[in-house]
Amino acid sequence: MKRIQCYLSALFIALAATNLAAQDLQMPTLEDLMPGGATYRSTDNLYGVQWWGDACIKPGIDSLIAINPQTGKETLLTTRKAINDALAKAQLGKLSQLYNIQTPWADRTQLLINLPGKYVVYDWATDTALARQEYPRDGVNRDYNLASNNVAYTIANNLYVNDRQVTREPEGVVCGQSVHRNEFGINKGTFWSPKGELLAFYRMDERMVTSYPLVDITARVGEVNRIRYPMAGMTSHQVAVGIYNPQTQATLYLNTGDPTDRYFTNISWAPDARSLYLIELNRDQNHAKLCQYSAETGELLATLFEETHPKYVEPLNPILFLPWDSRRFIYQSRRDGFNHLYLYDTTGKLLKQLTQGDWLVQDILGFNRTREEIIIASTEQSPLRSNLYKVNVRNGKRTLLGLTTGVHRAQLSPAGTYLIDNYSTPTIPRNIDLVETRNGKTLRNLFTARDPYAGLIMPASIAVGKINAADDTTDLWYRMVEPAGFDPTRKYPVIVYVYGGPHAQLINDTYYSGVRGWDLYMASRGYIVFALDNRGSSNRGREFENATFRRLGIEECKDQVRGVEYLKSLPYVDADRIGVHGWSFGGHMTTALMLRYPDLFKVGVAGGPVIDWAYYEVMYGERYMDTPQSNPDGYDATNLNKLAGNLRGHLLLIHDDHDDTCVPQHTLSFIKACVDARTYPDLFIYPGHKHNVAGRDRVHLYEKITRYFDDYLKHKP
Amino acid sequence: MKRIQCYLSALFIALAATNLAAQDLQMPTLEDLMPGGATYRSTDNLYGVQWWGDACIKPGIDSLIAINPQTGKETLLTTRKAINDALAKAQLGKLSQLYNIQTPWADRTQLLINLPGKYVVYDWATDTALARQEYPRDGVNRDYNLASNNVAYTIANNLYVNDRQVTREPEGVVCGQSVHRNEFGINKGTFWSPKGELLAFYRMDERMVTSYPLVDITARVGEVNRIRYPMAGMTSHQVAVGIYNPQTQATLYLNTGDPTDRYFTNISWAPDARSLYLIELNRDQNHAKLCQYSAETGELLATLFEETHPKYVEPLNPILFLPWDSRRFIYQSRRDGFNHLYLYDTTGKLLKQLTQGDWLVQDILGFNRTREEIIIASTEQSPLRSNLYKVNVRNGKRTLLGLTTGVHRAQLSPAGTYLIDNYSTPTIPRNIDLVETRNGKTLRNLFTARDPYAGLIMPASIAVGKINAADDTTDLWYRMVEPAGFDPTRKYPVIVYVYGGPHAQLINDTYYSGVRGWDLYMASRGYIVFALDNRGSSNRGREFENATFRRLGIEECKDQVRGVEYLKSLPYVDADRIGVHGWSFGGHMTTALMLRYPDLFKVGVAGGPVIDWAYYEVMYGERYMDTPQSNPDGYDATNLNKLAGNLRGHLLLIHDDHDDTCVPQHTLSFIKACVDARTYPDLFIYPGHKHNVAGRDRVHLYEKITRYFDDYLKHKP
């Protein structure tokens, strides 16, 4: 019944069929296949698994086990009952499971437990619990430093440390939270120095930014929730970086000069905490500088080096000091076309390029200081894969750790000796292995997930392969899901699922090649589901991504058309019944494909689409599009409102009324443009949701989308 | 090809067929049949026709003709060229046509011309023009008094008279404009005394009313337009009545006492301008008082009489003094079940009921003071008709003026001698006749409109008839439009067009029995289009209307189901393909019918629906529903959000994003309720429109609606 095919560079891999007889299989439901569904089949996992020195800790509901990676021997460290008895004795609360405990201290028999309003330490040797640090229960964005026992947190728009309020800013000035709309790799607003004696934090003044009104219709009388949302070309927020000293209670702001139209990204501390490194970027995002500021005076100490590109540079990773040499650090750059590691010294001198090749470094997991190795994840095996390697800093030698296939997410033990390697491959839903970094060998399997789709009717095949991009030179990866009971003599309707934007990749080497639950559902209902990672998507390097510069969506659409041309070449594809669906950038792509290629695409469902980049925010939008003032032709050519008159097929636009990423103005302005142009899109709105429909309502969303394709593509009149 | 059938109380009237051969007829388009369409077939009319004493004035683009009603003799009074030459000489401007001139002075050879910023008088005897009164061009809600030459107007929220600002109120207090959301017959905010020496005006304080946010997505960044919208059961606005004396520039406010939760309606002046009459109403709307206030002191002089009803009273007409006796006035009341005329004296004593019967007075056109007659329009011939009568005040004798059939809108000459009678009947698109009130005879025809649908394929028949209401006693009128090329051996899909709320009637004795352009369009495409005026609708009297009290929509739906049962009894109706469409109250009915009778109605399109009466405004909503606090069961039973789980058919909800009558919260809360209940309505929003889609976009709206019925009712899978 189930047959997984993997075309890898035209290589066909036939996978094992299940042993269940066809008649025993059930049709999958959206409740089975969509996150939020009542019977959702998520892939099993081990939760809370982590390192305690070189011992692997496996928490359960009731017990905490330590595993020796070399011998596999399991030792019961403690039980929930013992912990809860100690917590009760100290009147500190109660745990309902042990998945969230931490074992950060290799040299102590202690757990760190986060209970509401406090961090607690439990010692399993002495069977005692004590509160280590407290904070108000409404404190969010918490950042706890293990070394100093200081905790930073925010309440409303202000920053607090321990029991003190650090900032007293008015509404519109936000401290201690992520800035620049989480672009440039930023995802938090507080940065403890290594020993936790100083706290760097962001301060963002948004008072000059226009606000966008989102209406909450669940109030007695509809109410406005305003978000400060700087749109492309308009006045943006201003960011500063402060340093707070909990001991002196003094706050110092870096003297960065006028913050207008500047980005302050990738904060990292010098190992001695005497200076702070930032990667500063101009609004045009084509000129980055690595700057060092004094943590004592706030003054600029040095601009170590600069990086420019005619299109854009996008620093995403803070510099990382070698643990064994505080004068040297790793800098990540795409300057040779792919993200690689560069070794610099603190004078700003490039010592050497540590990695090189037509593949990219995706992550630095940590170091083995004894062997002077960096442990990374990279695409060296394939752009679809993420494999683990160690890189020797002295000689640059790379060694594979673990499997050559699959996508690996791993935790390195503190000394860099072992990895907890959590991975999947097209045929493995999830394995967790313990891997030794010394020789790259898998020591043992810790966990193997069951097939989440066992007992359900699955696609006839999931094929992955390559086709040529519209530039006739670049390879593009596609994935084709063939419906259950596939009969090559029939003609099938096809749904192209699309995203197409930067920083995303639909086809990869995870289970079923990264297929989505809805793809499986539609395949069970007789659709072919196709996806293609066009130019502009991730893991293929700089030129592949920035081919779309200043004309977002146009080259991407051309590549998707190549996918459709391939589909149309297949005898079992009904060329008159090709539909397209995507969300966000994929919503833009869906709408753009429907409007630019009305002969190819008959039905589309666009969720949370960008319609006019002028309505999108400054940081992301201007990186790829520059400003409406400096790139009027590009904004014009990509403004789908101007193409509203081209609509011929059935296009359903779906937007969330609280979408604070891609504001409802996109979809509503397109509706107006279509009314003006006398074309006839369809519309749906999910009240109360943000940029996508999450939770239980996700099943509703995909039922809605399914019905639309059923009505107009499958049963087309 | 075209055959109009009229079942009038089961009487069948066959009408003449057109002489055009079928092959010469064209399929109508929405552009032909919808207002706003590029080729819209509106019925011809004579514009600007009016009285100048007993001469009938017929303006044209270039000339102004006077017609002697007795002889029919036409006299050219003046030309546009002559007027424009005089206007140019006086540097007053220019007219592009003469349709908007007025001839208010029977004793003068003068026209009143309203040009931007000024009222101008042109004398065709002396061929001179002079400005009579000026006002700022941004002055709106203008109220010009002919006798005194005073002009009242508003700028923003304040009132002005001539060149002076009368009120200086802050935002949130509105003067000189209509109040109480245009309920109780109120449609303006200024009331000149008969000779124009005093101005009564409304002042409405809305500062305590919650505001509803409507988002304008056409701004660079979406902007909020807030409307003050008091929702049922919530704090309402407070109204006062002022009197301004332009000569002394003094303003006096009536001493009405605490205005909280009171309505001040139907303002009229005593003939001597020394007092002002108001009909005051409590918030519960079940207790009205006719009050007389001194225009000199503002104090209450008398409460002439009171009127109550256990359900509601709804005063809609100011008292009207007899021109020949300033101590007597006409008061209109539904106290005997139908709106009739009552003669009172100024002490509040009822002198006599002037009209009586199971029919109602719809309008008072004026008086003939010589014969002491009142000229009215009434439903005495039929609830579907509006005919003209004179009523003798002394003996109560009524005499029909003009035809017995049709719906008549007429202008009475100042002395009450003649009528310009503009009417249509099921077979006459529009006639304009001159009628003599002395004997009720038609003197001559002034104008006959062409058939607006000439050359277009029209329905096979338009039948009007009666069925029993769900109470098994009341008659209800229906209209059934049979599709072109009707073949009684086939099965047709049916669309029920519904309104169903108070103050409206779908079936009447106008051309094609009041059919809508879209009904004709759908009939041309093979649909039967049906309409039924259920209990609650207008022109049938008090009990017929208030049968729906405190449970709006429930009895109305039951009556509509009777209509569907009738349809299902017809051999040529496809009982599995019955759809429903309506707007506003009709949107509520559409949604309610789809939810309460999911077996009967398969497809619905609800425009601007009321979903929960708690989201509707105080004045209209509480009249029929009381408050959510005092009628929780009624609000619960009529809240369609509670029935969202019943949806089985296809229901498209359409709302305007600037709907300030029925705010978007209705539809959006229903969408949320359906998502919660896992049911699947469809949605469309018209950006920038208010409560309905007007202008050019109306064609888009009805194309959208048509496609929905075509997709799911006509070509149902």
Chai-1 contact restraints between the chains, C-beta under 6 A:
chainA,res_idxA,chainB,res_idxB,connection_type,confidence,min_distance_angstrom,max_distance_angstrom,comment,restraint_id
A,T210,B,V221,contact,1.0,0.0,6.0,A-B,restraint_1
A,Y212,B,V221,contact,1.0,0.0,6.0,A-B,restraint_2
A,Y212,B,G222,contact,1.0,0.0,6.0,A-B,restraint_3
A,P213,B,V215,contact,1.0,0.0,6.0,A-B,restraint_4
A,P213,B,G222,contact,1.0,0.0,6.0,A-B,restraint_5
A,P213,B,V224,contact,1.0,0.0,6.0,A-B,restraint_6
A,V215,B,P213,contact,1.0,0.0,6.0,A-B,restraint_7
A,I217,B,Q665,contact,1.0,0.0,6.0,A-B,restraint_8
A,I217,B,L668,contact,1.0,0.0,6.0,A-B,restraint_9
A,I217,B,S669,contact,1.0,0.0,6.0,A-B,restraint_10
A,V221,B,T210,contact,1.0,0.0,6.0,A-B,restraint_11
A,V221,B,Y212,contact,1.0,0.0,6.0,A-B,restraint_12
A,V221,B,M231,contact,1.0,0.0,6.0,A-B,restraint_13
A,G222,B,Y212,contact,1.0,0.0,6.0,A-B,restraint_14
A,G222,B,P213,contact,1.0,0.0,6.0,A-B,restraint_15
A,G222,B,Q665,contact,1.0,0.0,6.0,A-B,restraint_16
A,V224,B,P213,contact,1.0,0.0,6.0,A-B,restraint_17
A,V224,B,V224,contact,1.0,0.0,6.0,A-B,restraint_18
A,M231,B,V221,contact,1.0,0.0,6.0,A-B,restraint_19
A,Q665,B,I217,contact,1.0,0.0,6.0,A-B,restraint_20
A,Q665,B,G222,contact,1.0,0.0,6.0,A-B,restraint_21
A,L668,B,I217,contact,1.0,0.0,6.0,A-B,restraint_22
A,L668,B,P687,contact,1.0,0.0,6.0,A-B,restraint_23
A,S669,B,I217,contact,1.0,0.0,6.0,A-B,restraint_24
A,I671,B,P687,contact,1.0,0.0,6.0,A-B,restraint_25
A,K672,B,P687,contact,1.0,0.0,6.0,A-B,restraint_26
A,V675,B,D697,contact,1.0,0.0,6.0,A-B,restraint_27
A,V675,B,H700,contact,1.0,0.0,6.0,A-B,restraint_28
A,R678,B,H700,contact,1.0,0.0,6.0,A-B,restraint_29
A,Y680,B,K704,contact,1.0,0.0,6.0,A-B,restraint_30
A,L683,B,L683,contact,1.0,0.0,6.0,A-B,restraint_31
A,L683,B,F684,contact,1.0,0.0,6.0,A-B,restraint_32
A,F684,B,L683,contact,1.0,0.0,6.0,A-B,restraint_33
A,P687,B,L668,contact,1.0,0.0,6.0,A-B,restraint_34
A,P687,B,I671,contact,1.0,0.0,6.0,A-B,restraint_35
A,P687,B,K672,contact,1.0,0.0,6.0,A-B,restraint_36
A,D697,B,V675,contact,1.0,0.0,6.0,A-B,restraint_37
A,H700,B,V675,contact,1.0,0.0,6.0,A-B,restraint_38
A,H700,B,R678,contact,1.0,0.0,6.0,A-B,restraint_39
A,H715,B,P717,contact,1.0,0.0,6.0,A-B,restraint_40
A,P717,B,H715,contact,1.0,0.0,6.0,A-B,restraint_41
